[in-house]
Amino acid sequence: MFKKISTGFGATALMLGIMIAAGSAGDCDGACMDQANTMGEFIILAVTGVAFMIAGAFFIVVGQSE
């Protein structure tokens, strides 16, 4: 039971991390620079996305080792 929960949570966290990191810039191809994220927001979102990816990978590995 723990194996399924850990692996499912890890996969969800990994996918969320990828989506957060991919959308961290809030870019709109230069057409609307007034709505883009600041550098501080970009760094916070990118680091959060990477942390989610690392945590997700950790939970997947833990779930597979059981």
N, C-alpha and C positions, 0 to 999 in steps of 0.2 A: 504494500500500500504506500509506504514512504517513498519507494522508488518511483512510482507513477506521479506522486505529488511533486517530488523534487524535480523530476525531469520536465513535467508540465510547467511548473513555475519557472524553471530555468529557461525553457524555450520561449515562454512569454516575455521574460525579462530581456533575453537576448534580442528578440524581434523589436521590442520597444526601444531598446538601446540603439539599434540600427536606425530606426525611424527618427529618434530624437537627434542623433548625430547627423543624419542626412539633412534634416530640416533646420539645423542650428543657425544657419546664416540668415534665413528668412529672405533670401534673395529673390528679386523679381526682374533679373536681367537688366538692371540699370534704369528701367522705365519709371520706377517709383522709389527712388533712393530715400525719400523722406519717410517711407514706411519700413525700411530695412532695419534689422537689429543693430544695436551699437556693438562695439568691440567687447565690452564687458558682458553683455547678454550672450553674445556668440560664445565666449569662453566658458561661461557657466553652463550653457546648454551642451556644448561639445564635451566638457568634462563629465557632466551628468550622463550623457549617452554612453561614453566609454565605460563609466562605472557600472551602468546597467549591463553592458555587454560582458564585462569581466565577471560580475556577479552571476549572470545567467549561465555563462560557461562553467563557472564553479559549481552551481547547482546541478547542471547536467552531468558533470563528471562525478559528483557525489552520488547522484541517482543511479548512474551506470555502475558504480563500484559496489553497490549493495548486492 
